[in-house]
Amino acid sequence: MRERRTVVWIDRFQSRLVLRLGLYWLVYQLALWNFLFVWRLLEEGKGDPVEQYGRFFRDFYPMLLCFLIVAPFFAWDALRFAHRVVGPLYRFRRTVQALAAGQPVRRVQLRDGDYLVEMRDDLNALLDALERQGVIRVLGPAVPPNEEPAAAPAPEALGGQTP
C-alpha cells in the first residue's frame, strides 16, 4: 500500500487490548512481588514486618527496575501487534460501509506484515463475484490474491472521489 497513515490508534479494540495486557502484566508483577515477600517472611520467621519489608525491597528492587525498563518495549510490541490486526479490520469495515452506502469500492489492500490476509482474499473474491453479477462497481483492475496490486487511479479519474 503506497499511502502511509500517521494515525496509530484507530480503534477501541487497540485500547482494550493494550489495557488488558497491561493489567494482566501488572497483576502478575504484584502477585510475584508479594509471593516473594511472603516467601522471605516464611524463611526468616517472626520479626518486624516493616523492617523485613525494607530489607526485602533493598534485595529485590532490581526486579522493579527491570519491570520499568522492559514495560515500554512490551507495550510497543503489543501496540504493533494490535495495529497489524486492527488495520485490516479498519479497511474491511470501510469497504463494507461503502458497499452499504451504494458507493463504488476498491479491492482491499493490506500492508506487508498485516494479519488477516486470507480474509482480505475472501472479501476481494466476494467483491469480484458481486461485480461480475453487476451488483456493485469495483474500482481498479482485478488482482490475483498473491500479487501486488496496481497503483490506484488518480482522484480526478474517480470524479473527485478519494480512495
C-alpha positions in Angstrom: 0.0 0.0 0.0 1.5 3.3 -1.1 -0.1 5.7 1.3 1.1 5.7 4.9 -1.2 6.7 7.7 0.2 8.6 10.6 -2.6 7.7 13.0 -1.6 4.8 15.1 -4.6 4.4 17.4 -7.6 3.8 15.1 -9.9 1.5 17.0 -11.2 0.9 20.6 -10.0 -2.7 20.2 -6.4 -1.5 20.4 -7.2 0.4 23.6 -8.9 -2.6 25.2 -6.1 -5.0 24.1 -3.3 -2.8 25.4 -5.2 -2.1 28.7 -6.0 -5.7 29.2 -2.4 -6.9 28.5 -1.1 -4.1 30.8 -3.4 -5.1 33.6 -2.5 -8.8 33.3 1.1 -8.0 33.5 0.7 -5.6 36.4 -1.3 -8.2 38.3 1.3 -10.8 37.6 4.1 -8.4 38.8 2.2 -7.6 42.0 1.5 -11.3 42.7 5.1 -12.2 42.1 6.4 -9.3 44.3 4.0 -10.3 47.2 4.7 -14.0 46.8 8.5 -13.3 47.1 7.9 -11.2 50.2 5.7 -13.9 51.8 8.5 -16.5 50.9 11.0 -14.2 52.6 8.8 -13.9 55.7 8.5 -17.7 55.9 12.2 -18.2 55.6 13.1 -15.5 58.2 10.3 -16.3 60.7 8.8 -13.7 63.1 10.1 -10.2 63.2 9.2 -6.6 62.4 7.3 -6.8 59.1 8.2 -3.2 58.2 11.9 -3.8 58.7 11.6 -7.2 56.9 9.9 -5.4 54.0 12.6 -2.8 53.9 15.3 -5.5 53.6 13.2 -7.3 51.0 12.8 -4.2 49.0 16.6 -3.5 49.1 17.3 -7.1 47.9 14.7 -7.1 45.1 14.5 -3.6 43.8 16.4 -4.6 40.7 13.4 -6.6 39.7 11.3 -3.4 39.8 13.9 -1.6 37.7 13.8 -4.4 35.2 10.0 -4.1 35.1 10.2 -0.4 34.4 12.8 -0.8 31.7 11.1 -3.7 29.9 7.4 -2.5 30.2 7.7 0.2 27.4 9.1 -2.4 25.0 6.3 -4.8 25.7 3.7 -2.1 25.3 5.2 -1.0 22.0 5.2 -4.6 20.7 1.6 -5.1 21.8 0.6 -1.9 20.0 2.4 -3.0 16.8 0.7 -6.4 17.0 -2.7 -4.9 17.5 -2.1 -2.5 14.7 -1.4 -5.4 12.3 -4.9 -6.8 13.2 -6.8 -3.5 13.6 -5.5 -2.0 10.3 -7.0 -4.8 8.2 -10.3 -4.7 10.2 -10.5 -1.0 9.6 -10.1 -1.5 5.9 -12.7 -4.2 5.8 -15.1 -2.1 7.8 -14.5 0.9 5.5 -15.2 -1.3 2.4 -18.4 -2.8 3.9 -19.6 0.7 4.8 -19.0 1.9 1.3 -20.9 -1.1 -0.1 -23.8 -0.4 2.2 -23.9 3.2 1.0 -24.0 2.0 -2.6 -20.6 3.6 -3.4 -18.0 2.0 -5.8 -15.3 0.3 -3.8 -11.7 -0.7 -4.2 -10.3 -4.1 -3.5 -8.9 -4.3 0.0 -5.1 -3.9 0.1 -3.0 -4.7 3.2 0.5 -3.7 4.2 3.3 -6.2 4.3 3.2 -7.9 7.7 -0.6 -7.4 8.2 -2.6 -10.2 9.5 -6.0 -11.4 8.1 -4.6 -11.9 4.6 -7.0 -14.8 4.0 -9.9 -12.7 5.0 -8.7 -10.0 2.5 -8.6 -12.6 -0.3 -12.1 -13.8 0.6 -13.5 -10.3 0.7 -11.8 -9.4 -2.6 -13.2 -12.6 -4.2 -16.7 -11.6 -2.9 -16.3 -8.1 -4.5 -15.2 -9.7 -7.8 -18.2 -12.0 -7.8 -20.6 -9.1 -7.0 -19.0 -7.1 -9.7 -19.5 -9.9 -12.3 -23.1 -10.1 -11.3 -23.5 -6.4 -11.9 -24.4 -5.7 -8.3 -21.5 -3.3 -7.4 -18.8 -1.4 -9.1 -15.2 -2.2 -8.1 -12.6 0.5 -8.9 -9.3 -0.8 -10.4 -8.4 -4.0 -12.1 -8.8 -7.4 -10.6 -5.7 -8.5 -8.6 -4.9 -12.2 -8.1 -4.6 -12.9 -4.3 -0.8 -13.2 -4.1 0.2 -10.4 -6.4 1.0 -6.8 -5.7 -2.0 -4.5 -6.6 -1.6 -1.9 -9.3 -1.3 1.7 -8.4 -4.6 3.4 -7.5 -6.0 5.8 -10.1 -5.7 9.5 -9.5 -8.6 11.1 -7.6 -9.6 13.1 -10.7 -10.1 9.9 -12.6 -12.6 8.9 -10.0 -14.7 12.0 -10.4 -13.0 13.8 -7.4 -13.5 10.8 -5.1 -10.6 9.8 -3.0 -9.8 6.2 -2.4 
